[in-house]
């Protein structure tokens, strides 16, 4: 249905990638709304600026998050397509990484010849696509020479980034982001490139990026308990976990306590080795039982247990323990949290409830 609707809009923008889609779509929605556009928006999360995952606007711009799962994004033919990165995931559907790259290549080739592909020039897998398209290509990056490149990056005491963006070697402007993590700089760069393509003035882009309020379940600070900060994030893939933990480590803390709820048996099994080294920046790791969405996996998939993941992580570090039940994990944190700790709940299931129960406990101060 989305594919049918897209041609009705003057400009359609589809943001794809293994990681960062929701954040980038939310960021661009903020810029568009602040620039007096009235876009129709469809996001895979609750954006703070619109208080929803959807906004019905006029027919000038249609902005949506485009998920690669089951190749559903191949129904879309956007004027502007964004590829943030390409990584191994959804291996319950895709055969392997090459299959995933082929799917993203088809997505990019769906962009018409008079359209634009905006793509991460630092991502090894994404760069493979550039030679296969005949539309305009705009690149963004940090380490590689790109159409839009972030330089002179610094992080403040809260882990928030400040950086300069160059457009074809010319300084475009200085940007500030009140969310931590290098991964969010890549997300911002993609939205800056799209905004520039849409002729939004640079000062407007800078102001919107600075005021961007985030999206639910993306490094979302839920509150405090006993002086510890409780943060919730949707990260459920090893690459995402590494990025979120790296961001958390930039914030002054006594220790980072990570409570991870694995998401789907197939992902846990297929990415076991990647998970084993994903938690290196955590000082303490708690693994809960695997969350599998109803109806997504059959009994034959359920041949792995969280204790298998704990054993794999334990081969790398002794900082990991298994607490399968979420309420038991809450009790553990209530008994052990110390001032200035960061308590980080990670996962795509119902792990957020752990943080909510902690801050809503009778011992909240």
N, C-alpha and C positions, 0 to 999 in steps of 0.2 A: 504493500500500500504506500509506503514512504517513497519507493521508487516511482510509483505512478504520480505522486503529488509533486515531486521535485521539479519537473519541467514547467509547472505552473508559476514558478518563482523566477524573477529576473536573475538572481544570483543564488546559487546553492553551494553551501560549504559543508564538506564532510570531513571530519577529523578522525583519522584511523591510527592504529598503532597498538603494540602489545601493552604498553604502559602509558599512563598520563592522559588518556582520552578525555575522561570526565573533567579533570582539572583544566586542561587546555580549552575545552568547549565552554566551560564556565567562565574562564578568563576572557575569551573572545566575546562571549555574550555581554559581559560587563562593559567592555570597550564599545561595543555596538550600541548598547543602551545609553551609555554616557555621551555618545556622539550623535544623539537625536535620531538614530535609526529606530525602526520599529520592527525588529526581526521576529520571525517565528523560530522558536528554539526547542530542541529536543535533546536532553542531557540524560546520561545514565546515573545521575545523582541529584541531590537537592542543592541547588545553587543558592547561596545566601542572598545574593542581590535580587533574585526574583522569588525566593521562598518556595521554589518548586523545581521540578525537573522539566517543566514545559511552559512555554509562553506562546500565545497565539498573537502574531503580529500581522503586518500587511504582507503583500506579495512581493516586496522588494528583495528580501533576503531570507533564506531558509538555512539555518545553522543546526547541524546535528552531529552527534557522536555516532561513529560508524564502527560497529563491532565486527571483527573478523570471524567470530565463532560460526561454524557451519557455512562459512563463505556468504553469509547473508548480505554483507556489504557489497556484493557484486550486483545487487539489484539497483545500486545507486549510480547515477551518472552526473556527478557534481561539476559545476563550473570551476570550483576551486577544491582540490583535494589535498589534505595534509597527511603525511605519514611521519609519525613521531619517532618510531623505532620498530624493529621486527625482532621477535624473540620466540623461543620454543614455548608454546603453551597450547592448551586445548588439544592435547594429544589423544583425548578420547574420540576426537574427530579427525584431526590431521594425522597423516602417516608419519611425517617427520618435518624437520626444519625446511627442507627443500620444498615440500608441499605448501608450507606456510608462505614462503617467499613467492612461489608461483601465484598464490591467491592474492597477495598484495600487488604483484605485477599486473594481474588482471584488473584489480581495482584502479590502479594508476592509468591503465590503458583505456578505462572507461571515461576518463576525462577527455572532452572534445579537444580537437587540435587548437582551437582558439581559447582554451581554458588554461589553468595553471596548476602545476604540482608543486607543493611546498614540502620539502623533505629534509630530514636530519642528515647532514653531511658528515657527522662524526660516527654515525651508526653503520657498522660494517655491512650488515645485511641489507639495510635500506638503500645504501649507495648502489647496490647491484641493479636496482630498478631503473635508475636514471637513463641508461642507454636504451631502454625499451619503450620509451614514450616519445610522442611527437608533439606534445604540447609544451608551453613555456615551463621551465623548471627554475624554481627559486630555492636556494639552499640556505640552511641555518646551521650554526655550530659554535663550538668553543675552541676546539683544538685544530680544526681544519679551516683553511681559507674558504669562506662562504659568503654568499650574497649578504646575509645578516650574521654578524659574528659578535659574540660577547667577549669583551676583554677587560682587564684590570678588575677582576672580581675580588671583592672583599666581603667578609662576614662579620656582623656585629656580635655583641655578647649574647644575643638571643638566637644566633645562627641565621639571621635574616641577611639576604644578599644585597649588595650594591654593585653595579657594574655599568660599563659603557657599551653601547651597541654601535657597531660600525656597519654602514651600508656601502658596499663596494669600496672599502678602504676609507670612506668619509665618515666622520663622527655623526651619528644620527642623534644621540642624546644619552644622558645618564639616567639609569633606571634604579628604582628601589622596590624590593619585594618583601612583604612582611610575613613570608613563609619560608622556612628553612629548606636547605637541600639543593645540591647542584642540579638534581633532576628537574627541579622547578624552573631553573634558568632555561633549560631546553624547552620546557612547556611555554614559557613566556616568549622566547624567541619565535616560536611557531606562530603565536598570536600577533606578535609585532609585525612579522612578515605579511600575514593575511590582512592586517589592518592597513598597512602601507599600500598593499595592492588595492584596497578599497578606497584609497585616497583620504583616509582619516588623518588629520593633522597630528604631527609628532607630539606636540604639547598635550593634546587630548589623550594620546596613547600613554604617555608618561604618567599623567594624572590618574588614569584608570588603573594602570598597573599598580601604582602606589596605594590606591584605595581598595584594591581587590580584596574582598572579604572571605573568599574561600568557598569550599563546598563541603557538605556534610561527609564525615568519615574520611577526610583527607587531612592527616595530621591535625585533627580537631581536639583542642584542649577542652576536656569535659569539666574539669574542676580540680580541687585539691583534697587530699586526705593526709592528716598528720604532717603537713608541710611538703608532702610529695605531690608532684604534678601528674595528673591522669590524662593521657593522650590516647586517642583512638584513631586507627587508620585501617583502610580497606586492603592494605597490602597482603597478597596471598600467593605471590610468585617470588621465587628466590631473588630475582633482580630487584623487585619492588622492596622486598624486605631489606636488602643491602642498602638501598637508597634511603629508606626511612630511618634505619638505624644510624647511618652515617650522618644524617641530618640531626638526629637526637643527640649524638655525641658532641656536636658543636655547641650545644647549650650547656652552660655550667651545671654540673650535677654531681651527686655522690656516686650514684650508679644508675645504669639503665636496666630496668627489669622488663623483659619482653615476655608477654603471654601470647602465644601463637596458637590459633585454632586452624589446623590444616583444612583445606577446602577441596573436597572430592578425593575419593580413593585413587582415581586414575592419575590425577596431578601429583599426589603424594608419591605414588609408585614411580611414575615416569621421570620425575625430577628429583628423586631421592638424593643423588650425589650433589646436585646443585644446592639443595636445602641444607646439606651437611655443613657447608661453609658459609651459608647466608647470614648466620647469626654472630659472626666474629666480633662485631662492635657492641654486642650486648654483654653486660656484666653478669646477668642471671637470665636463664631461659626456662620458661615453663611451656610444655607442650600439652594441649588438651586433646580430647577425642576428636576424631575427624568429623567434619560437618559435610554431609552430602545432601544437596537439595532433593526434595521428594520427587521421585520419578526420573531423575537424571541418569542414575546408574542402576544396573541390575545386580543380583546377588553375586554373579561371577566376578564383578569388579571389587567386591569387598573381601579381598584376599590379603589385605595389608592392614596393619594396626598402627596407631600412633606410637606404640612402644618400639616398633621397627624404626621409625624416624628418630626417636630418642636415642636408640642404640647407634644409629648412623652419626648423629651429631656428637654423641659421646666419644666417638673415635677421633674427633677433632678437639673437643674441649670437655672438661668435667663440670662445666657451669650449667648443665641441663638437667631437668627433672621432669617426670611425667606426673601431671595432675589431670586426670581425664575429665572429671566433673567440674562444670563452670562454677557452681556454688562453692565447691571445695577450694577452687582457685581464689575466689573472693575471700574466703576465710583466711587463706594463707597470706594474702596481701594485707588484710586488716591486722594480722599479727606481726608482720615483718616490715612494713613500709616505714622508711625513715625520712626525716626532713631532707629536702633537696633531691630526693630520688626522682627519677622519671619512670612512671609505670606506663608501659606502652602495650596496648591491646591491638593485636594484628589479626586480620582474617576477613574473609568475605561472607562469613556466616552470621551467627548471633553473638559473637564474642564481645560486641559493644556492651552487652548487658553486664559484663563483668565490671567495666569501668563505672557504669551507671550505679550499680549496686554498691560499689566501694564508696563513691562520693555521697550516696544517699543513706549510708549506714548511720546508726545512732552515734558512732564515734566521730562523725564529721566535725572538724574544727576549722 
